[in-house]
Amino acid sequence: MGIERKILAGWLIDGSGEQVRKDVLICFKDGYIKSIETSKDPNAYKSYGLNPKPKNYSNATVIPCLIDSHVHLAMSGSVDPKIRQFQLKADDNDIRGEISNRIRNHLLHGIIAVRDGGDKKGHVLRYKRDCFIKNTDSFNLQTPGSAIYRKGRYGSLIGKPVSEKRNLAEEVTAHEKSIDHVKIINSGLNSLRDYGKRTLPQFSEYELTEAVKAAKRFGLKTMAHANGETPVKIAVDSGCHSVEHGFFMGYENLQKMAEKKIYWVPTAITMKAYSESCQNIKTESEIAKKNFDHQLEQITMAKDLGVPVALGSDAGSPGVDHGKALIEEMKIMVSSGYSIEEAIRCATFNNADLLGLKEIGLLEKGKQASFIIANGNPSDLPGSLQNIEKVYIKGKPMND
């Protein structure tokens, strides 16, 4: 049997979205939480008579470890065109060390699980198969291998086109070996030249519906890259489990997603990063900023409608760095009207639900003792996550 440990936390945000709790004693053993109790006298923690005595974090806030539901581990957030071209052309030997470093960056920010959005050569899938420690307690990596798109349309940066010999559903079936979910691209990118310009859907509702059915036969969820009213409507009506990005999708799609409980992953930080990284190109910077502002309006609508939101940073996009970008996405949620408790729920419980992770994302009795200790009180969040005091993973401090 393991050692029983206890910590005294000044504040606890448990991931449920409920209000912060003050002065709590958390007891955990063998990697799981035994109890969470309100401390009647937090200043007397040394006289509890408990063995072992609790570690005192009475000036800190405890939250569940974070999850990023949309990353691209095969790419960095560099804005240097030469570096990005090298990463797109790199082989496994060139990229594997970089993937390890990006996972380390996530861990240093208290992120213990990520959902990858694919890369054109399947680097991350092979990394997971060949290099990743199986059944690791410290990090959960889920990947679709390569995203799937229609030949001649957007998608070559992160995926492979549907073969001329197969339809979309058959392509999904061909991809199913050892992947964790299916990624389908059903629109283009947001224009940085024509504000609000929509692209046509890549697949029909029938094609996407059959593809989702094919994925379900293998127990796989489908994440759909979709921007604009029509591509998002097709993704929602076809039964995709999440809509990625969803720029300019509009009120009716948000309303339907709320009714069907389909997750939305807004990745708003991407447009903010573009607006800041391309300031030498005035028009593109201004349109990226307008795209970002419009996405903030949609995030506020999503909150009012009750759309389930899962936080993903799209780390690996230009200007979007692995690890810290998720914290920036949380700041965006708060600026859009979410309380810090609600924003943390989106990055913990909701993400765990989307990824099918039952043991993490919520701090309660019986759940995994994986949590972040952030210096300061809840009003310092999410900024205080840039300088974390300590991360516990399955009951052990990460530096152990």
Backbone torsions as a table, in degrees:
resi	resn	phi	psi	omega
1	MET	NA	146.8	-178.5
2	GLY	-79.8	178.6	179.7
3	ILE	-85.5	134.8	175.1
4	GLU	-77.6	132.6	179.7
5	ARG	-124.8	156.0	179.3
6	LYS	-141.6	144.0	171.7
7	ILE	-132.9	148.0	175.0
8	LEU	-105.8	118.3	-177.1
9	ALA	-109.2	137.2	176.8
10	GLY	-65.5	-37.9	179.7
11	TRP	-144.8	149.4	177.7
12	LEU	-131.2	126.6	168.1
13	ILE	-113.5	110.8	-165.1
14	ASP	-86.6	-4.7	179.4
15	GLY	96.7	-7.6	-178.2
16	SER	-80.9	-15.3	-173.8
17	GLY	94.3	-9.8	178.2
18	GLU	-72.7	165.3	-175.3
19	GLN	-62.4	153.4	-180.0
20	VAL	-59.0	144.1	174.3
21	ARG	-107.0	141.3	-176.8
22	LYS	-106.5	141.8	175.2
23	ASP	54.6	80.4	-178.7
24	VAL	-122.3	147.5	175.9
25	LEU	-108.1	119.3	-178.2
26	ILE	-108.6	125.1	179.6
27	CYS	-114.0	132.1	180.0
28	PHE	-144.8	151.8	-177.6
29	LYS	-152.9	143.6	-179.9
30	ASP	54.1	31.9	174.0
31	GLY	86.4	0.9	-176.6
32	TYR	-129.3	151.7	-177.0
33	ILE	-76.6	127.3	177.1
34	LYS	-90.3	-38.4	-179.0
35	SER	-162.9	153.9	170.9
36	ILE	-132.8	116.5	-175.5
37	GLU	-127.3	149.7	174.7
38	THR	-76.5	131.3	179.8
39	SER	-84.3	128.0	-179.2
40	LYS	-76.5	-31.4	-178.4
41	ASP	-138.5	82.9	-175.1
42	PRO	-63.6	-22.6	-179.7
43	ASN	-78.0	-10.0	-177.3
44	ALA	-106.5	29.3	-172.9
45	TYR	-61.0	-27.3	-178.2
46	LYS	-74.2	-16.5	-177.4
47	SER	-103.9	16.5	-179.8
48	TYR	-63.5	-24.9	-175.7
49	GLY	74.0	20.6	-178.1
50	LEU	-95.0	152.2	178.7
51	ASN	-130.4	114.5	-1.0
52	PRO	-78.7	162.6	176.7
53	LYS	-68.5	146.4	-177.3
54	PRO	-69.5	145.9	171.6
55	LYS	-75.7	137.9	-172.1
56	ASN	-93.1	110.0	172.3
57	TYR	-121.2	44.7	-174.7
58	SER	-70.8	-11.3	175.7
59	ASN	-105.2	20.4	-176.8
60	ALA	-132.9	164.7	179.1
61	THR	-113.6	132.1	178.4
62	VAL	-101.6	131.1	175.0
63	ILE	-134.4	161.2	175.6
64	PRO	-63.1	154.2	171.2
65	CYS	-58.9	149.2	-173.6
66	LEU	-88.4	163.8	175.9
67	ILE	-135.1	137.4	175.5
68	ASP	-109.5	117.0	-171.9
69	SER	-92.3	7.7	174.2
70	HIS	-156.8	104.3	176.5
71	VAL	-136.5	168.1	171.5
72	HIS	-131.4	92.4	-172.6
73	LEU	-67.6	-19.4	-179.5
74	ALA	-78.7	-7.5	-178.5
75	MET	-124.8	150.9	173.0
76	SER	-97.2	175.0	177.1
77	GLY	-87.6	13.8	-178.9
78	SER	-60.0	144.0	175.2
79	VAL	-102.3	3.3	178.9
80	ASP	-76.4	117.2	-177.6
81	PRO	-57.1	-36.1	-179.1
82	LYS	-66.6	-40.9	178.7
83	ILE	-65.9	-41.5	-178.9
84	ARG	-66.8	-39.3	176.8
85	GLN	-64.9	-39.2	177.8
86	PHE	-61.7	-42.9	-178.3
87	GLN	-65.1	-35.3	179.3
88	LEU	-69.9	-29.3	-177.5
89	LYS	-96.9	-8.5	-172.9
90	ALA	-63.8	152.5	172.6
91	ASP	-97.2	179.2	-175.6
92	ASP	-57.9	-41.5	-178.3
93	ASN	-63.3	-33.5	179.0
94	ASP	-71.5	-32.9	-165.8
95	ILE	-102.2	-20.6	-171.3
96	ARG	-65.4	-39.9	176.8
97	GLY	-63.1	-36.1	178.8
98	GLU	-68.1	-38.3	176.9
99	ILE	-61.4	-43.3	178.1
100	SER	-59.8	-42.5	179.0
101	ASN	-63.8	-37.3	179.9
102	ARG	-69.7	-37.3	174.1
103	ILE	-62.5	-40.8	177.4
104	ARG	-60.5	-41.4	178.1
105	ASN	-62.0	-38.5	176.4
106	HIS	-62.7	-47.4	-178.8
107	LEU	-60.1	-40.1	-179.8
108	LEU	-64.5	-20.4	176.1
109	HIS	-100.4	13.2	177.1
110	GLY	77.9	16.6	179.0
111	ILE	-95.4	116.8	-173.6
112	ILE	-112.3	5.8	175.9
113	ALA	-154.2	142.9	175.8
114	VAL	-138.3	149.7	172.1
115	ARG	-110.4	110.5	-177.9
116	ASP	-76.4	148.2	-179.3
117	GLY	-102.3	7.3	173.9
118	GLY	102.3	156.5	172.4
119	ASP	-143.9	154.1	-168.7
120	LYS	-63.3	-29.3	-177.0
121	LYS	-101.8	-1.1	179.7
122	GLY	72.3	27.8	-178.5
123	HIS	-58.2	-45.7	-173.2
124	VAL	-67.7	-37.3	178.0
125	LEU	-62.3	-44.6	178.6
126	ARG	-69.8	-34.5	175.4
127	TYR	-59.7	-46.4	179.7
128	LYS	-62.6	-39.3	-177.9
129	ARG	-71.6	-41.8	-170.0
130	ASP	-98.6	-29.6	-170.3
131	CYS	-117.0	-25.7	-171.9
132	PHE	-77.9	138.2	178.9
133	ILE	-70.5	120.0	-178.0
134	LYS	-65.6	142.0	177.4
135	ASN	55.6	33.5	179.3
136	THR	-62.4	143.1	177.1
137	ASP	-85.0	-13.4	-170.1
138	SER	-98.5	-21.2	-174.8
139	PHE	-155.9	135.2	177.1
140	ASN	-112.2	122.6	-178.7
141	LEU	-117.9	122.9	177.2
142	GLN	-121.4	136.2	-175.9
143	THR	-146.1	148.8	175.4
144	PRO	-93.8	5.5	-170.8
145	GLY	75.9	-103.3	175.8
146	SER	-114.5	143.9	172.5
147	ALA	-68.8	162.1	-179.5
148	ILE	-115.0	131.9	179.0
149	TYR	-141.8	169.3	178.3
150	ARG	-85.0	133.4	-178.6
151	LYS	-55.8	134.4	-179.3
152	GLY	92.4	-6.9	178.9
153	ARG	-110.8	179.5	178.6
154	TYR	-62.5	141.1	175.0
155	GLY	148.7	-12.1	-174.5
156	SER	-65.6	-21.1	179.6
157	LEU	-70.3	-29.9	-172.7
158	ILE	-128.8	4.3	-175.2
159	GLY	-155.0	-168.8	178.5
160	LYS	-126.8	142.5	-178.5
161	PRO	-75.2	158.8	173.2
162	VAL	-62.1	131.8	179.8
163	SER	-63.4	147.1	177.8
164	GLU	-63.9	-18.3	-178.7
165	LYS	-93.4	-2.5	-176.0
166	ARG	-133.0	156.0	168.2
167	ASN	-91.5	179.3	-174.6
168	LEU	-61.5	-44.9	-179.1
169	ALA	-63.1	-39.6	177.7
170	GLU	-66.7	-33.8	177.1
171	GLU	-66.1	-40.3	176.4
172	VAL	-59.8	-45.3	179.6
173	THR	-61.6	-39.0	179.2
174	ALA	-68.2	-26.1	-178.2
175	HIS	-85.4	-13.0	-162.2
176	GLU	-66.3	-21.2	-173.8
177	LYS	-64.7	118.3	172.4
178	SER	69.3	4.4	176.8
179	ILE	-85.8	164.0	-176.5
180	ASP	-102.9	-22.7	177.8
181	HIS	-162.2	170.6	179.5
182	VAL	-108.4	135.1	176.7
183	LYS	-115.9	120.8	179.0
184	ILE	-121.0	133.3	179.2
185	ILE	-97.3	121.3	-176.1
186	ASN	-120.9	15.7	175.2
187	SER	-157.8	-175.4	173.4
188	GLY	-96.5	-164.5	176.1
189	LEU	-86.0	169.7	172.6
190	ASN	-75.4	135.3	179.1
191	SER	-71.9	139.5	172.9
192	LEU	-104.6	11.3	179.0
193	ARG	-119.6	-34.7	179.7
194	ASP	-122.8	107.0	-175.7
195	TYR	-59.9	130.4	174.9
196	GLY	75.0	8.2	-179.4
197	LYS	-65.6	128.6	179.7
198	ARG	-98.5	153.5	173.3
199	THR	-111.2	156.6	178.4
200	LEU	-69.0	152.2	175.5
201	PRO	-64.3	150.5	177.9
202	GLN	-84.0	-28.7	-176.9
203	PHE	-132.3	151.3	177.1
204	SER	-77.3	166.9	177.7
205	GLU	-61.7	-39.6	179.0
206	TYR	-61.8	-46.6	-178.7
207	GLU	-61.0	-44.7	-177.0
208	LEU	-71.5	-36.9	177.5
209	THR	-61.3	-45.4	178.9
210	GLU	-65.1	-35.0	178.2
211	ALA	-67.3	-41.1	177.7
212	VAL	-63.7	-40.6	177.1
213	LYS	-62.0	-42.1	179.7
214	ALA	-62.5	-42.1	178.7
215	ALA	-63.5	-41.5	-178.7
216	LYS	-63.0	-32.3	179.2
217	ARG	-62.0	-25.3	177.7
218	PHE	-101.2	10.8	179.1
219	GLY	72.9	26.3	-176.3
220	LEU	-109.2	139.9	172.7
221	LYS	-85.4	159.8	-179.7
222	THR	-117.8	125.4	173.3
223	MET	-105.3	132.4	-173.9
224	ALA	-116.0	117.9	169.0
225	HIS	-72.8	118.0	-177.7
226	ALA	-155.5	129.2	173.2
227	ASN	-125.9	147.9	179.4
228	GLY	90.8	156.4	-173.5
229	GLU	-58.0	-53.3	-172.2
230	THR	-69.9	-48.1	178.1
231	PRO	-59.1	-38.2	178.6
232	VAL	-69.5	-41.8	178.9
233	LYS	-57.7	-42.7	178.6
234	ILE	-63.4	-42.5	179.3
235	ALA	-62.9	-41.3	-179.2
236	VAL	-69.5	-47.3	-177.3
237	ASP	-68.4	-24.6	-178.8
238	SER	-84.6	-7.5	175.5
239	GLY	93.4	17.2	175.2
240	CYS	-59.4	147.3	-174.9
241	HIS	-81.7	-22.6	177.9
242	SER	-151.2	148.8	173.1
243	VAL	-107.3	121.2	-179.7
244	GLU	-95.0	130.7	178.2
245	HIS	81.2	-77.7	175.3
246	GLY	66.4	26.9	177.0
247	PHE	-63.7	139.2	175.4
248	PHE	57.8	32.5	-179.7
249	MET	-84.4	-23.0	172.3
250	GLY	87.5	166.6	-173.1
251	TYR	-61.5	-45.1	-174.9
252	GLU	-62.5	-39.5	177.0
253	ASN	-66.5	-40.8	177.5
254	LEU	-61.6	-42.1	179.4
255	GLN	-61.8	-42.9	180.0
256	LYS	-68.0	-36.7	177.6
257	MET	-65.0	-36.5	176.4
258	ALA	-64.4	-42.4	-179.6
259	GLU	-65.9	-41.0	-176.0
260	LYS	-90.0	-3.2	-178.9
261	LYS	58.0	44.5	176.1
262	ILE	-93.3	129.8	-176.9
263	TYR	-72.3	143.1	173.0
264	TRP	-114.5	130.5	176.6
265	VAL	-114.0	95.6	-167.8
266	PRO	-70.2	-29.7	-178.7
267	THR	45.0	45.4	-177.2
268	ALA	-65.2	-27.7	-177.1
269	ILE	-58.1	-26.0	-177.6
270	THR	-60.5	-44.6	-178.5
271	MET	-71.7	-33.5	175.2
272	LYS	-63.6	-42.7	179.7
273	ALA	-65.3	-41.8	177.4
274	TYR	-60.4	-44.2	-176.9
275	SER	-62.3	-30.6	-178.6
276	GLU	-86.8	-30.4	-175.2
277	SER	-86.8	-18.6	-179.0
278	CYS	-115.1	38.2	-177.5
279	GLN	-67.1	-20.4	176.8
280	ASN	-75.2	-10.4	174.9
281	ILE	-114.2	94.2	-167.6
282	LYS	-55.9	-47.8	-176.0
283	THR	-61.6	-47.1	-178.8
284	GLU	-63.7	-40.4	179.4
285	SER	-63.2	-43.0	-179.1
286	GLU	-66.8	-40.5	-178.9
287	ILE	-70.7	-38.4	176.1
288	ALA	-60.0	-39.7	178.4
289	LYS	-65.8	-40.3	177.4
290	LYS	-66.2	-39.8	175.0
291	ASN	-58.6	-44.0	-180.0
292	PHE	-62.3	-47.4	-178.9
293	ASP	-61.3	-39.3	178.8
294	HIS	-65.4	-37.4	178.6
295	GLN	-65.6	-35.4	175.8
296	LEU	-61.1	-40.4	177.7
297	GLU	-62.4	-40.3	179.2
298	GLN	-68.1	-36.5	178.2
299	ILE	-63.1	-41.3	177.0
300	THR	-63.3	-42.0	176.1
301	MET	-61.2	-41.3	-179.7
302	ALA	-60.3	-40.5	177.8
303	LYS	-62.4	-45.9	-178.7
304	ASP	-65.0	-33.5	-177.7
305	LEU	-85.5	-16.9	-178.2
306	GLY	84.2	28.7	175.8
307	VAL	-68.9	130.0	175.2
308	PRO	-68.9	120.4	-177.2
309	VAL	-110.9	130.8	174.4
310	ALA	-114.2	136.1	-174.5
311	LEU	-89.8	126.6	173.2
312	GLY	-137.0	142.5	-174.4
313	SER	-94.7	-18.8	-170.0
314	ASP	61.5	32.4	179.0
315	ALA	-54.4	137.9	-172.8
316	GLY	108.4	-17.4	170.3
317	SER	-72.2	158.9	-179.2
318	PRO	-55.9	124.5	178.6
319	GLY	81.9	2.0	-176.7
320	VAL	-113.9	102.3	-172.8
321	ASP	-89.6	142.9	178.9
322	HIS	-62.4	135.3	177.9
323	GLY	96.0	-75.6	-173.2
324	LYS	-70.5	-22.6	-178.0
325	ALA	-63.8	-31.8	179.3
326	LEU	-65.3	-35.4	177.4
327	ILE	-65.4	-38.9	176.6
328	GLU	-64.5	-37.0	177.8
329	GLU	-65.7	-35.4	176.0
330	MET	-65.1	-39.7	177.3
331	LYS	-60.9	-38.7	178.8
332	ILE	-63.5	-40.6	178.6
333	MET	-61.4	-42.9	179.9
334	VAL	-65.3	-40.5	179.3
335	SER	-67.5	-18.2	179.4
336	SER	-93.1	4.7	174.2
337	GLY	112.0	-3.1	177.7
338	TYR	-78.4	141.4	171.3
339	SER	-71.3	163.9	179.4
340	ILE	-64.3	-33.2	177.0
341	GLU	-64.3	-40.5	-179.8
342	GLU	-70.2	-40.0	178.9
343	ALA	-63.8	-40.2	178.5
344	ILE	-67.6	-37.5	175.6
345	ARG	-57.8	-42.5	180.0
346	CYS	-61.4	-34.0	-177.2
347	ALA	-91.7	-1.9	-177.4
348	THR	-128.5	-81.3	-175.6
349	PHE	-60.7	-48.3	-178.6
350	ASN	-62.6	-44.1	179.3
351	ASN	-63.8	-40.2	178.4
352	ALA	-62.5	-40.1	178.1
353	ASP	-63.7	-44.8	179.8
354	LEU	-62.8	-39.0	-178.3
355	LEU	-85.7	-3.5	179.4
356	GLY	72.1	30.1	-179.5
357	LEU	-99.0	109.4	-170.5
358	LYS	-85.0	-23.2	-170.3
359	GLU	-95.8	-15.5	-176.8
360	ILE	-119.9	173.9	177.8
361	GLY	95.5	-10.6	-179.1
362	LEU	-147.2	134.9	178.7
363	LEU	-102.4	103.2	176.3
364	GLU	-155.8	169.4	-178.9
365	LYS	-56.0	131.3	178.1
366	GLY	93.6	-15.8	178.4
367	LYS	-85.8	163.6	179.7
368	GLN	-63.9	138.7	179.0
369	ALA	-83.4	68.5	178.4
370	SER	-119.7	111.2	-173.2
371	PHE	-153.0	162.8	179.7
372	ILE	-108.4	137.5	171.3
373	ILE	-107.3	110.4	-177.3
374	ALA	-106.7	128.3	-179.9
375	ASN	-60.6	140.7	176.5
376	GLY	93.9	-178.0	-177.6
377	ASN	-93.9	175.2	-176.0
378	PRO	-58.3	-26.3	179.7
379	SER	-68.3	-16.3	178.0
380	ASP	-82.8	-12.0	179.5
381	LEU	-82.7	154.0	-3.4
382	PRO	-84.0	0.0	-177.6
383	GLY	-57.9	-34.7	-178.2
384	SER	-66.9	-13.4	177.2
385	LEU	-73.3	-9.0	174.6
386	GLN	-73.0	-17.8	-179.2
387	ASN	-140.8	76.6	-173.0
388	ILE	-74.2	140.6	175.8
389	GLU	-70.7	-48.5	-178.4
390	LYS	-164.2	152.1	174.6
391	VAL	-121.3	126.4	172.8
392	TYR	-102.6	130.5	176.3
393	ILE	-122.2	117.4	-176.6
394	LYS	49.7	47.0	172.5
395	GLY	84.6	0.7	-178.1
396	LYS	-122.8	138.0	174.8
397	PRO	-58.7	137.6	-173.5
398	MET	-58.5	-34.4	-178.5
399	ASN	-72.9	-1.7	172.3
400	ASP	-84.6	NA	NA
